[in-house]
Amino acid sequence: MKKIKNNKGFTLVEVLVAVVILGLLSSVAIVSVSRTQEKSHVEYDNKQNELITTAAQAYYQDNRTTLTKLKLLEVNEVTLQTLIDQNYIDKVVDYRKKEYDYQKSKAYVKKTGAGKYIYYSVLVGADGKEKSSTKPAE
């Protein structure tokens, strides 16, 4: 008569291999999610900057006398607080729902030629760090 072997469980090696494979898969997933999250934060800041720049364009169009006084390559700025106070934009928050520093966050206009201007903005977080800048290269 033959003895029947009873193989009801996993060996230690099989369990260790499964744990290692799961660890590798989870580390790849965590890195991927972290990268995607960081990209979305940067994209959010860029969209906020575009919003502020558009509001600044409207502000400067309504206040053309400021633009006509600019000399070639001269830069003028308006704070985010001014844009909010004059209803060009609503309060702006970062991806963590924290408000930017409304006095240090600014939109700029630079005269590049006769009737030609470049608009850009710089957001400053409540922690004092610049979150994003769309300033053109000098």
Secondary structure, 3 states (H helix, E strand, C coil): CCCCCCCCCCCHHHHHHHHHHHHHHHHHHHHHHHHHHHHHHHHHHHHHHHHHHHHHHHHHHHCHHHHHCCCCCCEEEEEHHHHHHCCCCCCCECCCCCECCCCCCEEEEEEEECCEEEEEEEEECCCCCEEEECCCCC
